[in-house]
Amino acid sequence: MRQGSSGLGPLDRRYPRAGRRDVMHRHEMLHVRGRSVAWVPPFLLLVAIAVVDYHTTGEFRIVSWIVLVPGIAAAICGVWGTAVFGVLSIITFTIADNAWPRQFQTGLPDFILVAVGGVLATLACAVRVRGERRALHMRDVADTVRRTVLRPLPTSWGGLEHAGVYLAADAGARVGGDFYDIQPGPNGTRVLVGDVQGKGLGAVETAAALLGTFREAGYHEPELADVAARLEERMLRHRNYTAALDRAEGDRFATAVLLGFPSDRPGAAGCGPAGFGTVEAVVFGHEPPLVVGPGGVRPLPVTGGLPLGLRELDPAPVRVYRLPLAADETLLVVTDGVTEARDADGTFYPLAEDVARAVARDARAAEPARLAVVVRDGTLRHSGGHLDDDTTAFAVRRTGRPGANAAKGDVH
């Protein structure tokens, strides 16, 4: 499972990618106080074989087992380390074998076996290291794609406190079709969380196209309905593009939640009752957000429209909901990787109940950073760490001040 986050700070370092180990050189896995100890196992094996051979009878010689030493080194050491053990194996074999009377010596055949074994082990190690370097390079490429799709978000970006957790079902892919972003602008701050239907590079490409449009439209368009229309248009254009390439993605769509936090300057439309602000919401076939606060958990009272890319089924304009939101309430948006996570009995993860219990135990669990961790840990615990789909949880709430980025209308 893979995790990407914004606004988690130290929590992000405490909870690395749900325990799935990144590709790395195997000899780098054996470190003590920053120093590699990968040489210790083959060295101990070399010494043990020599000592045991010395203390056995002439009818039972095991010195030829030294051929195992460079083989072990090839699995955990670097190329030069393996080559050194290959040479040490030949030297140790020669000394140990010549220490015996001629009638008990294993002779030239076993010497050739040890020498050839050292050469083959060194070549095998070179192939292994080359494959690991290629895997590391591909990981770096995937990380670059991930940072492009799920870009790092500054703390309190656009006057919003936020935290996001992304867990990829395919640990090797490191990024999938789930996406989220925040875009501040002169008309307030907009948030987009969504899930592209399907998997693979096609889903990543679609997510990138939608995010690119959101970052521009979220900044320039004065109304949230206009941002929604631009997203729908971009989805249709992208489908036409993939169809022109004869790619079998003609029916691809995306579910999403589009949120707007209007400017809370005095007299602006975003001002609600005392202690409240206004949130605007458009739902594209997605699970409605949950409102999480010290008082409990409730769904945001919105009804979902059609997913992006299916507007031809109902060409009516999208509906924008404008609702009050308390200053201490957090909006939680998750993808179906959370709501459809199952345990061993096939029971779906009870998201709302789990979050409500966490808030009842500690009201601070409603804070975005803590809330994202609660959802992530609950999903992993319920599913036993086995994810069938990409999983995203994104929590956001106002910081209580407009924020420099929102006031200036910066685009990033």
N, C-alpha and C positions, 0 to 999 in steps of 0.2 A: 504494500500500500504505500502510496506515495503521498507526501504532504507538502503543500505550499501555503504560506500564510502571510498576512499583513497585519501589523499592529500587535503581534504576539510578543515581541521582544524576547525576554529570557525564556518565556514558555516555549518558544519555537526551538530553542536549543535543548530544553529539557525533554522534548517529545520529538525525536528525529524520525520522520518517515515511517512510523509504526513498526519499527524493528526490522525492516527489510534492508539487508546489507547491500551497499553499492558495490559495483564491480571494482576490484582493486587487485594489485599484485599480491600474490599469496605470501611472498616472503615479507611483505609489509604487515601482514596480520600477526606475525610473531615478534612482538616488541615488549621489552621490559625497560621501563623508565626511559623511553625514547630510543633505546638501542635494539637493533635487530638481534634476535637469538635463533634465527632460522637455521643457523649452522649447527646448533647444539644436537638435534636428533641424529643427523647423519654422522656427526663426529663420535657421539656415544656409541652408535651402532658399529662404527669402524673399530673403536677400541675394544668393544665387547667381543666382536668376532675374533680379533687377534688374541685376546686373553683366553677365551674359551678354547681356541685352537691349540694354544700352547699347553693347556692343561688336559687335553684329551690324549688318547692313545694314538699310535701311528695308524691303526686300522680305521680310525674315525676322525678324519680331517674335515674341518668346515671352513678352511681359509678361503675356498672358492666362493663362499657366500658373500665375500666382500663386494661382489658384483652388484649386490643390492644397495650399497652405499650411494653411488652416484645416481641410482634410480630414485632413491628417497630424496636426495638433494635436488633432482630435477623437478620434483613436485612442489618444493617449498622455497628453494633458493633461486638466486639469479643465475645468469649464464656463466659468469666468471666463477661464481661460487661452485657451481656444478662441475666446471672444468677442473677447479682445484681439487675437489673431492675425487674426480676421476684419476688425477695424477697421484694423489695420496693413496688411493686404493691400489694402484699398480706398485707403488713403492712398498706399501705395507705387505702386499701379497709376496713380493720378491724377498723381503727380509724374513717374513714368517716362514715361507716355504723353504728357504735355504738354511734355516736354523735346524731343520730336521735332517736325519741321515738320508742318503740318496734313496734307499729303498722305500722310504715313506713320503718322499716328495711327490706333489701332484704334477709338477712339470709344466711343459710347454702348452698343452691343450688348455689347462685352466688359466694360464697366464694370458693366452689369446682371448679367452672368454672374458676375463676381467678388463682387458684393454679395449676390446670391442664394446663391452657394456658401458664403459666410461664415455667412449665416443658417441654411442647412440643416445645415452642419457643427456649429454651436452646438446646434441642436435634437437632432441625432444624438448629440452628446456627452452631453447631458442624459439621453437615453434610456439610453445606455450606463452612465453613473454610477448612475442609478437601479437598473438591473438588477444592477450589482455590489453596491450596498448591500443589495439584497434577498438576493443570494447570501451576503453576509457575515452577514446576520441569520440565514439558514437554517443557516449553519455554526455560529453560536453556539448555536442551538437543538440541533443535532446534538451539539455538544460537551457541552451540559448533559445530554442523554440518555446520552452515553458516560460522563460522570462519575457518573451515577446507577447505570448497569449495572456499569461497571468503576470502582468508586470508588477514589480514591487510598488506598494502604495505608501506614501509618507504617513507618518503618525498624524492623526487628527486632520486628515486631508479633506479640504472643503468644509471645515467645521463639523466633521463627523468623526466619532470614535468608531473604529472598525476592527474586525478580526476575521480572517478567513482560513479555513482548513480544507485542503484538497488532497484526496486520497485516490490514486489511480489504481484501478483493478489490475492493470498490467504494470507490474513494477518496472519492467524493462522499458516500457514506453515513456514513463515519467510525465506524460501529459496526454489528455484525452479530449473529449468533447464538452466537458464542463467548463464554465467560464464565469468570471465576475470582474467588475471594475467600478471605479468611482470617477466621475468627471465633474469637477466644479466649473462654474461659469457665471456670467452676469445675471442669469435668471435663476440662480440657486444651484444646488448640487444634485446630480442625478446618479443613480446606482442601477446597475444591470447585473442580474444573476441568471444564468440559464444553462441549458443542457441540450446539446445537439443530438438528434436521433442517430443511432449507429455508433460505430467505433472506427478506429484506424485514422490514417492521415487525412482522409476525406472529412471526418468530423472535426479534426483539428483545424483544417483549412477553413471550414465553414465558421467555426468559432472565431477565428482570427478576422474573417471578413465582417462578421457582426460587430466585433469589438472595435474595429477600425471605424465603422460607421457610427457607432455609439459615441466614440470619443470626439468626433466632429459634430454630430447632430446634438449631442448632449450639451455641448458648449454654445452652439450658435442658435439653436431653435428656441423661441421664446416659450412655447407650450409643450407640455409633455406628450400631448397627442401627436404633435408634429414629429417628435423624436420616435414615437411608436410607428408612425407611418414610414419614416425613413428606414427603420429597421426591417419592416415588412418588404419594402421595395428592394432593399439590398438582398434579402433572402431570395426573392424571386429572380433578381439579376444573377445571383450566384448559381442558382439552379439552372438557369438558361446557359450560363457559361459552361458548367459541367456537362450539360446535355450536348453542347456543341463539340465538346471533346470526346463524345461517345463514352462517357463514364456512366456506370450504372448507379447514379445518385439522383435520378429524376424525382424521387419521392421523398427526398430528405427534408426534414423540418426541424424546428427547434422550439422547445418550451422555454419560457423566460418570465421573469418578474422585473418590471421596470418601475423604479421608485424615484420620486422627486421630492426634494426638501427645499421648498421655496425660501427665498431670502427672508430672514427674520428681522430685517430692518424695520423700524417703526413705520407703521402705515402700510407695510407690504402685505401681500396676500397670504404670506406664510404665517402670520401671527394669529394664534388662536386664543382661547381663554387663558386666564392667568395660569402659568405653569405648564401650558400646553403649546405645542406647535402643530403645524399642518404637514401631513405627509400625503403625497399624491402617489397613486399606484395604478399600474396597468398590468394585467396578468394575461400572458399568452399560453393558455393551456397548462399552466404550471400549478404546483401545490401552493395555495395562498400562504403568505408569510405568517409566522407566529409572533404575537406581541408578548414579550417576556419582561416582567417587572417585579418589583418586590411584592406586589399584590397577587401574583400568580401568572398563569399562562392562558392566553386566549388567541384564537385565530383572528387575523385581520378580516373584517367582514367585507370581502370582495369575492366576486365570482369570476372564474376563469373564462377568458375568451378562447379563440382558436389559436393553436400554435403558429409561430412565424412560418410562413411558406404555405399556409392553407387558407389564406384569405378568400380565395375564389369560392370556397364553400359558403361563406357568409360575408359579402362585401360591405356590410354595415360598418360605420366608423367605430373604432375602439372606444371603450368607455373608460374614462379617467375618474377614479374614486379620490375624493378629497376628504380625509379623515383626521380627527385630532389625535395627537400622540403626546403622552406625558413626557416630561423631561427625563425621567428616570426609567423609561420604557425602551427596550431594545427590540428591533425588528430582526427576526431570524428567518433566513431563507435557506432551504436545503434542496438538493436534487434528489431524484428518486433512488439514488444509491443509498440514501439514509432511510427514507420511508419504506423502501422495499427490501431492506436488509432482513434476512431470516435467520432464526436459530436452527438448532438441529431438528426441532419438531415442525419447522416450516412456518413458525409464527413471525409476523412482521414486527419490526422494532417499534415499540410504543414511544414515539418521540415526545409527544406532548406530556405524557405521564412522567417520563423520565426527567424531562426538564423541570416539570413542576415539583418533583421530589427534590431535585438539586436546589431549586430556589427556596423551598421550604426549609431545607437544612441550613442554607446560607444565602441570605439575600444578595450577597455580592456575586453570586453565580449568574445574575442577570447582566453583569458587565460583559461587553462583547468578547474580550479576550478569554475570560473564564467560561463564558457560554459556548464558545467554539470548541474549547477543550472538553467540556461536558458532553457535547454532541459527538465529537470524535471518539472519545473513550467509550461512550455508551454504544455507539454503532459497532466498534470493534469487539466490545465485550459480548454484545448480543449475537453477533455473527461468528464469534470464535476466531476473528481475524481473517475470515474468508470473505472477500468481496466479489460479487458477481458483476458489479457495475462501478463506474467512476463515482466517487462520493465527494460532495462539496457541501460545506456549511459556511454561511457568511452571515455575520452579525454586525449590525450597524445602529448607531443612535447619535443624536445631536450631542455636541460637547457643551452646549449652553452658550456658545459664542459663535459668531459668524465664521471666524478664522480668516487669516490673512489671505489664503488662496481664494476663498469664496468672495471676499470683498473686492479683490482685484480682478476677479474673473479670469484667473490664469488658466491657460490650457497647457496640458502636459502630455 
